[in-house]
Amino acid sequence: MADFKETIPLGELPPGTSTTIEVDGVSVALFNVNGTIYAISDSCLHAGHSLGYGVLEGHVVRCRGHGWRFDVQTGLVVGAEIGVPCYAAKVEGETILVAIA
């Protein structure tokens, strides 16, 4: 069973936005897509830029560093079979919880 950790209040991540948090020493990018929360590794595969500070377009985040595009639902690079880790995320009450592992 996943070990969910409390992170930030849902109100700090309105729909259409993203941010970066740390969970158990892991840098995580959080995304709110139409009220659904997604969590992936914050580090772009190409040069390590923050995905949480990328440009969110629907379910795709574009890295500000070199434009690589990741599906926030899976962590995969759009059109490729490589990606970053994807983590379980949920909302309980008004708090976002994330499980690393």
ZATIRO-207839 format. One line per field, with one value per atom (N, C-alpha, C): z, y, x; residue number from 1; atom name. Coordinates in steps of 0.1 Angstrom, whole numbers, plus 2048, in hexadecimal, padded with zeros to 3 digits. Atoms other than C-alpha are relative to their C-alpha. Layout:
up	Z,...
north	Y,...
east	X,...
nr	NUM,...
atom	CA,...
***
This chain:
up	800,800,800,802,7F7,80D,7F4,813,7FD,804,80C,80B,7F7,81B,7FD,802,821,7FA,806,80B,802,7FF,804,7FF,801,807,7F1,80E,7E7,7FB,803,7E7,7FA,805,7DF,7F2,80E,7BE,7F8,808,7AA,7F3,80D,78A,7F6,80B,76D,805,7FB,784,804,7FB,790,80A,7F6,7AB,803,7FC,7BA,80F,7F2,7DC,803,7FC,7EF,808,7F8,7FC,803,7FC,80F,7F9,806,800,7F1,80F,7DC,7FB,806,7C7,7F7,807,7B9,7FA,807,79F,802,7FF,7A7,7F6,80A,78D,803,7FF,78F,7F2,80D,76F,801,7FF,770,80D,7F3,795,804,7FE,792,803,7FD,7A3,7FB,805,793,806,7FA,7A1,7F8,807,78D,806,7FC,793,7FB,803,792,7F6,807,77E,7F1,80F,757,7FD,804,748,7F8,80A,72F,808,7F9,746,80E,7F2,768,804,7FC,766,807,7F8,77D,7F7,808,76D,807,7F8,789,7FC,804,77B,7F1,80E,757,7FC,805,741,7FF,800,747,7F5,80A,729,800,7FE,731,809,7F8,73C,7FC,804,72D,806,7FB,73E,7F7,809,728,809,7F8,739,7FA,804,738,7FB,804,732,7F1,80E,710,7F9,807,709,800,800,710,807,7FB,716,807,7F8,731,802,7FD,736,810,7F1,75B,806,7FB,75D,801,801,755,803,7FF,758,7F3,80D,734,7F7,80A,71A,7F5,80B,700,7F4,80C,6E3,802,7FD,6F4,80B,7F6,70B,80C,7F4,724,808,7F8,741,80E,7F2,765,809,7F6,784,802,7FE,789,80E,7F2,7AD,802,7FD,7BB,808,7F9,7C6,802,7FE,7D6,80A,7F7,7EA,80B,7F5,80C,807,7FA,81A,7F7,808,80E,7FF,801,80E,7F5,80A,7F2,806,7FB,7FA,7F4,80A,7E6,806,7FC,7E8,7F7,807,7DE,801,800,7D4,7FB
north	7F4,800,80D,7F3,823,807,7F8,838,80F,7F2,85A,80A,7F5,87A,80C,7F3,89B,809,7F7,8B6,80E,7F3,8D7,801,7FF,8E4,801,800,8DF,80F,7F2,905,807,7FB,90B,7FC,806,8F8,801,7FF,906,7F9,806,8F5,808,7FA,8FB,804,7FB,901,7F4,80B,8ED,806,7FC,8EF,7F5,80A,8DD,7FE,803,8CC,7F5,80A,8B4,7F6,80B,892,7F6,80A,87B,802,7FD,88D,800,800,88A,80C,7F4,8A9,7FB,804,8A5,80C,7F6,8BA,7FC,802,8BD,808,7FA,8C6,7FF,800,8CF,801,800,8C6,7FE,800,8CF,7F9,805,8C5,7F3,80C,8A5,803,7FD,8A5,7F4,809,894,803,7FE,88F,7F8,807,887,805,7FB,88B,80E,7F2,8B0,802,7FE,8AA,7FB,803,8AB,7F6,809,88E,806,7FA,8A4,808,7F8,8BD,803,7FF,8BA,80D,7F4,8DA,7FB,803,8DC,7FF,802,8CE,807,7F9,8DE,80E,7F2,900,800,800,8F5,806,7FA,900,7F5,80B,8EB,803,7FF,8E6,7F3,80C,8CE,7F6,80A,8AD,800,800,8B7,80C,7F5,8CB,801,7FE,8DA,806,7FC,8DE,80E,7F3,902,800,801,8F7,7FE,803,8E7,7FB,803,8E1,7F2,80E,8BC,800,800,8B3,7F3,80B,89B,7FF,802,88C,7FE,800,893,7F4,80C,875,7F3,80C,85C,803,7FC,86F,7FE,803,864,80D,7F6,87B,7FE,801,882,7FA,807,86A,7F7,808,856,7F6,80A,838,802,7FC,84A,80A,7F6,85F,801,7FE,86A,7F8,807,858,808,7FB,85D,7FB,804,85D,801,800,856,80D,7F4,876,800,800,87C,80C,7F5,896,7FB,804,890,80D,7F4,8AC,80C,7F5,8CB,7FF,802,8BC,7F6,809,8AC,7F7,80B,88B,7FA,806,87B,7F4,80C,858,7FE,803,852,7F1,80E,82E,7F8
east	808,800,809,7F9,80C,801,7FE,81A,7FE,803,809,805,7FB,819,7F8,807,807,80A,7F7,815,7FB,804,804,7F0,80F,7E0,7FC,805,7CC,7FE,801,7C5,80C,7F4,7E9,804,7FD,7E7,7F3,80D,7C9,801,801,7BE,809,7F7,7D7,80D,7F3,7F5,808,7F7,813,80A,7F6,82D,80A,7F6,84B,7FF,800,84B,80B,7F7,861,7F9,806,855,80A,7F6,86C,80D,7F3,88A,800,801,87D,7F9,806,876,7F5,80C,853,7F9,808,840,7F1,80E,81B,7F8,808,800,7F2,80F,7DB,7FB,806,7CA,7F1,80F,7A5,7FC,804,7A4,806,7F9,7B8,80F,7F2,7DA,809,7F6,7F8,80E,7F3,81B,80A,7F5,83B,80D,7F3,860,802,7FE,86A,80B,7F4,88A,7FE,800,889,80B,7F6,89C,80B,7F6,8AE,80B,7F6,8C0,7FD,803,8B0,7F8,808,89A,7F4,80C,87C,7F4,80D,85C,7F5,80B,847,7FF,800,851,7FF,802,84A,7F3,80D,82D,7F6,80A,80E,7F5,809,7F8,7F7,808,7DC,807,7F9,7EC,80F,7F2,80E,807,7F8,829,80C,7F5,844,80B,7F5,866,805,7FB,872,80E,7F2,896,802,7FE,894,7F4,80C,870,7FB,805,86D,7F2,80E,848,7FD,803,83C,7F1,80E,81A,7FF,800,812,7F9,808,7FB,809,7F8,817,80F,7F2,838,808,7F9,841,802,7FE,850,7F6,80A,835,807,7FB,83B,80C,7F4,856,7FD,802,85A,808,7F8,870,7F8,807,865,806,7FC,868,7F6,809,859,7F3,80E,834,7FC,803,827,7F0,80F,804,7FD,804,7F2,7F1,80F,7D0,7FE,804,7BD,7F7,809,7AF,7FD,805,79A,805,7FB,7AD,810,7F2,7D0,804,7FB,7E4,80A,7F7,7F5,807,7F8,811,807,7F9,820,80C,7F4,844,803,7FE,848,7F4
nr	1,1,1,2,2,2,3,3,3,4,4,4,5,5,5,6,6,6,7,7,7,8,8,8,9,9,9,10,10,10,11,11,11,12,12,12,13,13,13,14,14,14,15,15,15,16,16,16,17,17,17,18,18,18,19,19,19,20,20,20,21,21,21,22,22,22,23,23,23,24,24,24,25,25,25,26,26,26,27,27,27,28,28,28,29,29,29,30,30,30,31,31,31,32,32,32,33,33,33,34,34,34,35,35,35,36,36,36,37,37,37,38,38,38,39,39,39,40,40,40,41,41,41,42,42,42,43,43,43,44,44,44,45,45,45,46,46,46,47,47,47,48,48,48,49,49,49,50,50,50,51,51,51,52,52,52,53,53,53,54,54,54,55,55,55,56,56,56,57,57,57,58,58,58,59,59,59,60,60,60,61,61,61,62,62,62,63,63,63,64,64,64,65,65,65,66,66,66,67,67,67,68,68,68,69,69,69,70,70,70,71,71,71,72,72,72,73,73,73,74,74,74,75,75,75,76,76,76,77,77,77,78,78,78,79,79,79,80,80,80,81,81,81,82,82,82,83,83,83,84,84,84,85,85,85,86,86,86,87,87,87,88,88,88,89,89,89,90,90,90,91,91,91,92,92,92,93,93,93,94,94,94,95,95,95,96,96,96,97,97,97,98,98,98,99,99,99,100,100,100,101,101,101
atom	N,CA,C,N,CA,C,N,CA,C,N,CA,C,N,CA,C,N,CA,C,N,CA,C,N,CA,C,N,CA,C,N,CA,C,N,CA,C,N,CA,C,N,CA,C,N,CA,C,N,CA,C,N,CA,C,N,CA,C,N,CA,C,N,CA,C,N,CA,C,N,CA,C,N,CA,C,N,CA,C,N,CA,C,N,CA,C,N,CA,C,N,CA,C,N,CA,C,N,CA,C,N,CA,C,N,CA,C,N,CA,C,N,CA,C,N,CA,C,N,CA,C,N,CA,C,N,CA,C,N,CA,C,N,CA,C,N,CA,C,N,CA,C,N,CA,C,N,CA,C,N,CA,C,N,CA,C,N,CA,C,N,CA,C,N,CA,C,N,CA,C,N,CA,C,N,CA,C,N,CA,C,N,CA,C,N,CA,C,N,CA,C,N,CA,C,N,CA,C,N,CA,C,N,CA,C,N,CA,C,N,CA,C,N,CA,C,N,CA,C,N,CA,C,N,CA,C,N,CA,C,N,CA,C,N,CA,C,N,CA,C,N,CA,C,N,CA,C,N,CA,C,N,CA,C,N,CA,C,N,CA,C,N,CA,C,N,CA,C,N,CA,C,N,CA,C,N,CA,C,N,CA,C,N,CA,C,N,CA,C,N,CA,C,N,CA,C,N,CA,C,N,CA,C,N,CA,C,N,CA,C,N,CA,C,N,CA,C,N,CA,C,N,CA,C,N,CA,C,N,CA,C,N,CA,C,N,CA,C,N,CA,C,N,CA,C,N,CA,C,N,CA,C
***
